[in-house]
Amino acid sequence: MSIFLRNRTLNEQLGDRSKLDGMKDVLQGLYNEYAKDLFRYGLSICQDKSIVEDAIQDLFLYLHNHYATFAKAEDTKKYLFASLRNRVFKAMKKKPVFFNIPPATASTVETAEEKMIIDERTRREKVMVKEMLSNLSPRQREVIYLRFSEQMSYKEIASFLSIEPQSAQNLFGRAIDKLRSKLLLMRNINDYL
């Protein structure tokens, strides 16, 4: 089991340095523990995989070069996510990007015809979800991601985004209302087709 437990503070984790062989191992352990989550979170903000990958690489380079600042962080995950978020947004200002929808996975397909039907349905659903999410602000998409993918409470989202818990709940509620109304509209249009 990794010594980089998610509920431990960064100082507690780095206090275990005696179990490792220097800072390189500490950073490697942090990378191994959080890279996939950071990548998924980055993609929830930005569709461009290269921007997210560059931001993660830049983050860990920063951590290597600024150990003292990094070691003061109280919550490892929050620190890493917030740092990545800032880097991704900074890169997005230079290059406009959109929200990414991960590909849907089909269950067992028995015939070519069923596969074609499933593929077409999946394609339409992806287009519909992308269209619905494109109507949300980046902040609303981020709240949706943090609530559903990271399973954060409103209080945690508020802390992460530096807003009040009620504001986080309102932002989430408005995003859901927007998605719901868009979904109803799209269903009505599809019913007429």
Stockholm file with secondary structure:
# STOCKHOLM 1.0

chainA/1-193         MSIFLRNRTLNEQLGDRSKLDGMKDVLQGLYNEYAKDLFRYGLSICQDKSIVEDAIQDLFLYLHNHYATFAKAEDTKKYLFASLRNRVFKAMKKKPVFFNIPPATASTVETAEEKMIIDERTRREKVMVKEMLSNLSPRQREVIYLRFSEQMSYKEIASFLSIEPQSAQNLFGRAIDKLRSKLLLMRNINDYL
#=GR chainA/1-193 SS CCSCCTTSCHHHHHHGGGGTTSHHHHHHHHHHHHHHHHHHHHHHHCSCHHHHHHHHHHHHHHHHHTHHHHHTCSCHHHHHHHHHHHHHHHHHHHSCCCCCCCCCCCCCCCSHHHHHHHHHHHHHHHHHHHHHHHTSCHHHHHHHHHHHTSCCCHHHHHHHHTSCHHHHHHHHHHHHHHHHHHHHHHHHHHHHC
#=GC SS_cons         CCSCCTTSCHHHHHHGGGGTTSHHHHHHHHHHHHHHHHHHHHHHHCSCHHHHHHHHHHHHHHHHHTHHHHHTCSCHHHHHHHHHHHHHHHHHHHSCCCCCCCCCCCCCCCSHHHHHHHHHHHHHHHHHHHHHHHTSCHHHHHHHHHHHTSCCCHHHHHHHHTSCHHHHHHHHHHHHHHHHHHHHHHHHHHHHC
//
